[in-house]
Amino acid sequence: MSRSSKAYPALAAWGRLLALLSLVAVAASCTNTVSDIGVGLPDANTDTGAFLIDTLTVRASTVLRDSVPSSNSTYLFVGQYTDPLLGKLTARSAFRLGLPSTYAPDPTAVFDSITLILKPDGYRYGDTTKTQALVEVHRLLSPISSTQFSFTSPRLTKMDYDSVNLLNYSASGGNVAPVGRARPNLRTLRVPLDRTFGRTLLTMGQAGRLSTQDDLDAYLPGLAITPATNDEAALVRLSATATDAGVNLYYHLPTDPTTVITSSFSLAAGGRHFFQMRANRTTAAITNLPRTAQQATSLQGVPSSRTGERIIIEGALGLQTRLEFPYLLDLRQFGNNLTVTNAQITASVPNSTLTPFVPLVPALNIFYTDANNHPTGVYQTSIAYNTGISTTTGIEQTTYNWSVTSYIQSVLRNNAPNNGLLLGSSTPDVPSRVILGGPRNVQNKLGLRVYFIRVQ
């Protein structure tokens, strides 16, 4: 706020009102027909005034909410990718294995091999033309909670695992992760595991030491899958509930060496899992993004002026956007008999933020919020994006459009506080992101248009 507005608050408010009145006067003089000012609006006449305002101040900020649960998701993620705008993203997952319904291998059974089977879907975040270590596998050292949520943030949930890799790839005996491309059509990933690990599972079953799920959990709380340190390719999404995902132990009887016996330790039967996502912002082109959530009672927002007039929404990292309308109540200066007939927000996605390496932008969920950026209720859900030719640039543009008519009307009628709205991804357990232009972005301005009528 300037020195003059601090010293003369009444004068500053009067200045805003004069500017608003002059804009409305111009709008009213140019909107004499229904088609000019919006569908369903009456003609301006001596009894009814119809107005359009598209200069109401909108404030936008990016908020970090790192308490995003992932233990209730059906997904796992693993991999690493450097998003030029958001920084280096790293995903890792943990899961418990379910004991086979009857696990009592014959005492004479002979071990063959052991394999981790994972079920990717078509989702990729990153460059699938590059090679990467598809997964490293580690033994969990502590169990996954069955009574509390596990979160995507490593700050909130600790993933405690052994540094030793349980892989069995190197001919020299070292446990080295396989290297390959995470092709989108790769739907089954088979990862051979350490043979000593497999033999131990077999011998413990033969000895009757793995007769219950508790026995298995005590010996093996679960597995963690991580990317290799130098991976720079893609994040891969996996099913956490596929019945054919898990660890398969293969063995045979000496009397029938050609018949393979399989015991499956399923992820789905294990019933506990979570994934984590973190971002190293040191290489991010968008600076000043929130790094860690503030106190639980107050999540600080970073104004769009500090992030290059851009605002960010991303699910698994917990990035959300808050929109505020600080001078909304100034509309009351036009009288008490106002009816907002249509109010629309248009938010544009800068084309430079869309690349083949980033998934399609997500649909948005919009929430009421309190003064501290906590959602207090659902306003609208599943706001999908649209593509079309921009009248400003003449090129194809991705935009979101949604109505705030009921919100503004409720505020003007004192039925709701003017705390603004909170925008989040409709798929918070997926790292898909969207970057929107801020209110002062020249090429991709976030705009608010309000149509209202005033009965004389």
Secondary structure, 3 states (H helix, E strand, C coil): CCHHHHHCHHHHHHHHHHHHHHHHHHHHHHCCCHHHHCCCCCCCCCCEEEEEECCCCCEEEEEECCCCECCCCCEEEEEEEEECCCEEEEEEEEECCCCCCCCCCCCCCEEEEEEEEECEEEEEEECCCCEEECCEEEEECCCCCCCCCCECCCCCCCCCECCCCCECCCCCCCCCCCEEECCCCCCCEEEEECHHHHHHHHHHHHCCCCCCHHHHHHHCCCEEEECCCCCCCEEEEEECCCCCCEEEEEEEECCEEEEEEEEEEEHHHHCCEEEEEEEEHHHCCCCCCCCCCCCCCCCCEEEHHHCCCEEEEECCCCEEEEEECCCHHHHHHHCCCEEEEEEEEEEEECHHHCCCCCCCCCCEEEEEECCCCCEEEEEEEEECEEEEECCCCCCEEEEEEEECHHHHHHHHCCCCCCCCEEEEECCCCCCCEEEEECCCCCCCCCEEEEEEEEEC
